[in-house]
Amino acid sequence: MKIAMVYASRTGNTEELIKCLYERFLPHFSNIVLYEVDEFALSQLSEYDAIVIGTYTWGDGEIPPDMFFLYEAFEKQNVKHMITGVVGSGDRFYPHFCGAVDEFRDMLYVQTNLAVTLKIELFPQESDMERCNQFVDFFIKRVKRKSLT
Ligand SMILES: Cc1cc2nc3c(=O)[nH]c(=O)nc-3n(C[C@H](O)[C@H](O)[C@H](O)COP(=O)(O)O)c2cc1C
């Protein structure tokens, strides 16, 4: 089972969120690998069984430029088998809160086996941890169900 978490973070909020989730995944998936998006080999995307994406939101509810190529790779490669989740940090000050999570969610729903999504306001707080735990539980259940079939 090949599993990765791939993220972009400009000011550190999404990075913190992804690291909280990574710590929780590690006892279950000892081989899970964490990548900043520019370190991730896009040409190998379809080799993964499961991927969690982390993205902040930019512009007017948009996907940040650092994530364009990853988004495009999901559209171009054969990733139908892949279990995915998408998380992000945004700011409710903007009209489209975590718009990039919604953009990824809609695309991943079509292209992959989307399991779960999570939106957090700015830097993750103690009060967000229950939702982080739920995200991890959902994702693990979906991966385990698939590996039994
Ligand atoms: C120019 C700009 C545009 C933004 N647009 C949005 C937006 O449309 N929706 C949203 O939820 N957050 C928006 N944000 C807020 C960031 O997504 C938010 O601060 C996030 O926590 C940054 O994550 P990072 O620390 O991982 O870079 C914007 C921030 C900036 C600077």
The ligand as an ORCA input file, in Angstrom:
! r2SCAN-3c Opt
* xyz 0 1
  C      -4.557     37.132     -1.239
  C      -5.255     36.130     -0.355
  C      -6.452     35.582     -0.773
  C      -7.128     34.664      0.032
  N      -8.339     34.151     -0.399
  C      -9.014     33.306      0.419
  C     -10.303     32.802      0.029
  O     -10.843     33.118     -1.024
  N     -10.922     31.932      0.870
  C     -10.393     31.560      2.081
  O     -11.024     30.774      2.790
  N      -9.179     32.025      2.467
  C      -8.481     32.886      1.677
  N      -7.268     33.374      2.065
  C      -6.776     33.011      3.408
  C      -5.769     31.858      3.417
  O      -6.224     30.761      2.670
  C      -5.571     31.458      4.877
  O      -4.891     32.517      5.532
  C      -4.841     30.165      5.072
  O      -4.872     29.827      6.452
  C      -3.403     30.240      4.603
  O      -2.867     28.967      4.746
  P      -1.305     28.712      4.838
  O      -0.831     29.306      6.173
  O      -1.164     27.233      4.808
  O      -0.663     29.417      3.680
  C      -6.582     34.284      1.287
  C      -5.368     34.861      1.698
  C      -4.705     35.769      0.906
  C      -3.419     36.391      1.407
*
